[in-house]
Amino acid sequence: MEINSGSSLAIGVQGLHKGKQTMQGAASEIAGLGNVGGTGGSQPQQSNGASLIEPIAALKQGQQLFDASAKVVEVSGRTLGSLLDIKA
């Protein structure tokens, strides 16, 4: 099955990839902040609290993009299924 770049399915899949990349980047940034200071503890230093805000927001944004894109793919699949049922 060929998916052209303007189809709703292709747009949904692109959104899934972008959401995944956003979440992975934010998670990596958050994980890296936990190692700053070399204290060896599992807790980040107090000064890192403010720097956690942006990657946590990016993580949530990536999750929302992924969820919305998944809905687009789901609805696109249902629509295609309905069209095939009508055609048959």
C-alpha atoms as a printed R data frame, in Angstrom:
   type eleno elety resid chain resno       x      y      z
1  ATOM     1    CA   MET     A     1   0.000  0.000  0.000
2  ATOM     2    CA   GLU     A     2   1.421  3.342 -1.020
3  ATOM     3    CA   ILE     A     3   0.985  6.304  1.319
4  ATOM     4    CA   ASN     A     4   1.391  9.699 -0.305
5  ATOM     5    CA   SER     A     5   2.876 12.511  1.731
6  ATOM     6    CA   GLY     A     6  -0.378 14.469  1.902
7  ATOM     7    CA   SER     A     7  -2.604 11.706  3.261
8  ATOM     8    CA   SER     A     8  -3.972 11.840  6.773
9  ATOM     9    CA   LEU     A     9  -2.338  8.502  7.520
10 ATOM    10    CA   ALA     A    10   1.102  9.807  6.474
11 ATOM    11    CA   ILE     A    11   0.621 12.969  8.516
12 ATOM    12    CA   GLY     A    12  -0.370 10.880 11.542
13 ATOM    13    CA   VAL     A    13   2.685  8.645 11.181
14 ATOM    14    CA   GLN     A    14   4.947 11.699 10.862
15 ATOM    15    CA   GLY     A    15   3.406 13.056 14.058
16 ATOM    16    CA   LEU     A    16   4.079  9.756 15.833
17 ATOM    17    CA   HIS     A    17   7.749  9.915 14.834
18 ATOM    18    CA   LYS     A    18   8.076 13.568 15.845
19 ATOM    19    CA   GLY     A    19   6.392 12.925 19.201
20 ATOM    20    CA   LYS     A    20   8.683  9.974 19.866
21 ATOM    21    CA   GLN     A    21  11.777 12.019 18.990
22 ATOM    22    CA   THR     A    22  10.631 14.861 21.239
23 ATOM    23    CA   MET     A    23  10.037 12.518 24.168
24 ATOM    24    CA   GLN     A    24  13.375 10.740 23.690
25 ATOM    25    CA   GLY     A    25  15.255 14.047 23.570
26 ATOM    26    CA   ALA     A    26  13.525 15.338 26.687
27 ATOM    27    CA   ALA     A    27  14.083 12.070 28.547
28 ATOM    28    CA   SER     A    28  17.773 12.127 27.662
29 ATOM    29    CA   GLU     A    29  18.055 15.695 28.884
30 ATOM    30    CA   ILE     A    30  16.308 14.848 32.159
31 ATOM    31    CA   ALA     A    31  18.533 11.795 32.662
32 ATOM    32    CA   GLY     A    32  21.627 13.896 32.012
33 ATOM    33    CA   LEU     A    33  20.585 16.459 34.601
34 ATOM    34    CA   GLY     A    34  20.559 13.764 37.285
35 ATOM    35    CA   ASN     A    35  24.304 13.242 36.870
36 ATOM    36    CA   VAL     A    36  25.341 16.896 37.202
37 ATOM    37    CA   GLY     A    37  27.512 17.597 40.222
38 ATOM    38    CA   GLY     A    38  29.002 14.146 40.577
39 ATOM    39    CA   THR     A    39  27.511 13.592 44.050
40 ATOM    40    CA   GLY     A    40  26.820  9.971 43.242
41 ATOM    41    CA   GLY     A    41  23.346 10.198 44.764
42 ATOM    42    CA   SER     A    42  20.135  9.457 42.963
43 ATOM    43    CA   GLN     A    43  18.789 12.957 43.569
44 ATOM    44    CA   PRO     A    44  19.810 15.861 41.312
45 ATOM    45    CA   GLN     A    45  21.325 18.891 42.959
46 ATOM    46    CA   GLN     A    46  18.971 21.584 44.221
47 ATOM    47    CA   SER     A    47  20.071 24.040 41.503
48 ATOM    48    CA   ASN     A    48  18.796 21.683 38.780
49 ATOM    49    CA   GLY     A    49  15.139 22.145 39.755
50 ATOM    50    CA   ALA     A    50  14.656 25.140 37.490
51 ATOM    51    CA   SER     A    51  16.415 23.447 34.593
52 ATOM    52    CA   LEU     A    52  14.038 20.466 34.820
53 ATOM    53    CA   ILE     A    53  11.009 22.575 33.903
54 ATOM    54    CA   GLU     A    54  11.768 22.837 30.176
55 ATOM    55    CA   PRO     A    55  12.559 19.153 29.518
56 ATOM    56    CA   ILE     A    56   9.527 18.037 31.535
57 ATOM    57    CA   ALA     A    57   7.332 20.406 29.520
58 ATOM    58    CA   ALA     A    58   8.890 19.078 26.304
59 ATOM    59    CA   LEU     A    59   8.227 15.514 27.471
60 ATOM    60    CA   LYS     A    60   4.557 16.328 28.050
61 ATOM    61    CA   GLN     A    61   4.337 18.119 24.705
62 ATOM    62    CA   GLY     A    62   5.828 15.092 22.935
63 ATOM    63    CA   GLN     A    63   3.339 12.816 24.692
64 ATOM    64    CA   GLN     A    64   0.412 14.978 23.601
65 ATOM    65    CA   LEU     A    65   1.700 15.087 20.018
66 ATOM    66    CA   PHE     A    66   2.092 11.302 20.017
67 ATOM    67    CA   ASP     A    67  -1.404 10.756 21.449
68 ATOM    68    CA   ALA     A    68  -3.029 13.147 18.967
69 ATOM    69    CA   SER     A    69  -1.173 11.572 16.054
70 ATOM    70    CA   ALA     A    70  -2.240  8.112 17.182
71 ATOM    71    CA   LYS     A    71  -5.864  9.292 17.055
72 ATOM    72    CA   VAL     A    72  -5.301 10.627 13.516
73 ATOM    73    CA   VAL     A    73  -3.930  7.234 12.428
74 ATOM    74    CA   GLU     A    74  -6.814  5.431 14.140
75 ATOM    75    CA   VAL     A    75  -9.495  7.583 12.501
76 ATOM    76    CA   SER     A    76  -7.752  7.387  9.135
77 ATOM    77    CA   GLY     A    77  -7.751  3.588  9.380
78 ATOM    78    CA   ARG     A    78 -11.425  3.492 10.327
79 ATOM    79    CA   THR     A    79 -12.310  5.832  7.461
80 ATOM    80    CA   LEU     A    80 -10.394  3.691  4.988
81 ATOM    81    CA   GLY     A    81 -12.111  0.597  6.360
82 ATOM    82    CA   SER     A    82 -15.506  2.200  5.932
83 ATOM    83    CA   LEU     A    83 -14.700  3.201  2.364
84 ATOM    84    CA   LEU     A    84 -13.605 -0.345  1.566
85 ATOM    85    CA   ASP     A    85 -16.831 -1.718  3.087
86 ATOM    86    CA   ILE     A    86 -18.897  0.627  0.950
87 ATOM    87    CA   LYS     A    87 -16.947 -0.274 -2.192
88 ATOM    88    CA   ALA     A    88 -17.371 -4.029 -1.588
